[in-house]
Amino acid sequence: VAKDLGLQLPALPDHGVRVVSEGKTQYFSLHGKTGHLVTAERIDREQLCRLVEKCVLRCELILEKEM
């Protein structure tokens, strides 16, 4: 994420970068040392999408300050 935004890793917290998932459970987060998008916890497809053929988890990347 840091690389895609053209930011250095120390700049991520300065810009208030955070990942927000739909719903109550936050499935994704940013790894503090690498800036990679990672799963925040184990994702169980059968539990989330048992009746749906195509399972999609959406998230948004929020930047609180201008780039």
N, C-alpha and C positions, 0 to 999 in steps of 0.2 A: 504494500500500500504506500509506504513512504517513497519508494522508487517511482511508482506510478504517478504520485503527486508532485514529484520533483523536489521532495523535502529530505533533509538529513534527519536521521533518527532523533537527535535531541530536539528537533523542531516540532515533532508530533505533539507533545504535551503543551507546548507554547501556543499552538493553533487550536487547542481543545479538540483534537481529533478523537472521535469515538464511533463505535459501531452500534447500531440499534436494530434489533430484530422485531418483526411483527409479533404481537402477542405478549404474554407475560414473561416467557422464558427467553433469555438471551443466549442464542446458540453460538454466536461468534464473538470474538474479541481480537484485539490487536496485541501481538506479542511485543512486549516492551523493549526487548533487546534487539529484535530483528526487524520489527515493523511489518511482519507478515500477518495476514488474516488467518486466524486459527479457530478451531472449534473450541468453545468454552467448556463444553461437556460432551459426553457421548450422545450421539444422535441415533435414535431408534426409529428407523423408517417404518417398521410395522406398526408401531404405536402412533406415529404422526399421520401416516397416510395409508392405513390398512385397506381402505376402500377405493383408493385413487391410484390409477395406473402411473401417472406422471406426478412425482412428488417434488415440489419446489419450496425451498425456504428462502424467503426474501429478507434482505437486510439493507440498511442505509448507512452510508458513511457521513457523519456530521462533522463539519468544520465550523467551530464557533468564531474564529477570527478570519479575516481576509487573508488571501495568499498573496 
